[in-house]
Amino acid sequence: MTPVHEKIIYPPPAQIALSNTPLYDMIRFWGRKPHNIVRKYIEHYTNEGDVVLDPFAGCGVAVIEAMRIGRVGIYNDLNKFAHFIALTSSEKVDLNELEQAFKVLMEKLKYKKYDVLSELDSYKPYI
C-alpha cells in the first residue's frame, strides 16, 4: 500500500509577485491576482491541452494565463464589468491595424483640436 504522503501533490515553491505587464496594467481591478504566480500554479497542476475552470474569474487572470500556455480556459463571473475586462484583455490585437487606426484618429483630431480648445475657452460654468 502506498503511503498517503506519496499521493499528495505539493504546491510549487513560493514565488514573489512580479510587476504587472501592460496587459494587466490597462485597468485596475481590486481582486486581480499576480499573473506570474497564477501561471506557475497552472503549469504545476495541469498539462498542455487541459481545461482550467475559474468559476469566480473576475478580470480573467487565470483564464488568460491558461490560454497563453496552451490550456483551455473556461471563464465565469456574474460581474458584467469584470467579464468585459476579461473579454477585451484576452482579445488578440493586430498591432499594424491598431497603429493605422490610431493614425487615422490622430489626423481627425488634428483638425478638431482648435475647435475643442475654443469651446473650452468660451465655457462659462454656471455658478
KAWO-V183119 format. One record per backbone hydrogen bond with DSSP energy under -0.5 kcal/mol. NH is the residue of the N-H (numbers start at 1). CO is the residue of the C=O. E is the energy in kcal/mol with one decimal. If there is no record, write none. Layout:
# KAWO-V183119
nh: <NH:NH>
co: <CO:CO>
e: <E:E>
This chain:
# KAWO-V183119
nh: <6:7:8:10:24:25:26:32:38:39:40:41:42:43:44:45:46:49:50:52:53:54:55:57:57:60:64:65:66:67:68:69:69:70:71:72:73:74:75:76:80:83:84:85:86:87:88:89:90:91:95:98:99:100:101:102:103:104:105:106:107:108:109:110:111:112:113:116:117:118:119:120:121:122:123:123:125>
co: <3:4:4:8:21:21:22:29:34:35:36:37:38:39:40:41:42:70:47:72:51:74:53:54:76:57:60:61:62:63:64:65:66:67:66:50:71:52:73:54:78:79:80:81:82:83:84:85:86:87:93:94:95:96:97:98:99:100:101:102:103:104:105:106:107:108:109:112:113:114:115:116:117:118:119:120:123>
e: <-1.3:-1.7:-0.7:-0.7:-0.7:-1.4:-1.0:-1.7:-2.3:-2.5:-1.8:-2.1:-2.2:-2.9:-2.0:-2.4:-1.6:-2.5:-2.4:-3.4:-0.5:-2.4:-0.5:-0.7:-2.7:-2.5:-3.0:-2.8:-2.1:-2.4:-2.1:-1.1:-0.6:-1.4:-2.9:-3.1:-0.6:-2.9:-0.5:-1.2:-0.6:-2.2:-2.1:-2.3:-2.6:-2.7:-2.6:-2.3:-1.4:-0.5:-0.9:-2.4:-2.4:-2.2:-2.3:-2.3:-2.2:-2.2:-2.4:-2.6:-2.2:-2.2:-2.3:-1.9:-1.0:-0.8:-1.8:-2.3:-2.3:-2.4:-2.0:-2.2:-2.3:-1.8:-0.6:-0.8:-0.5>
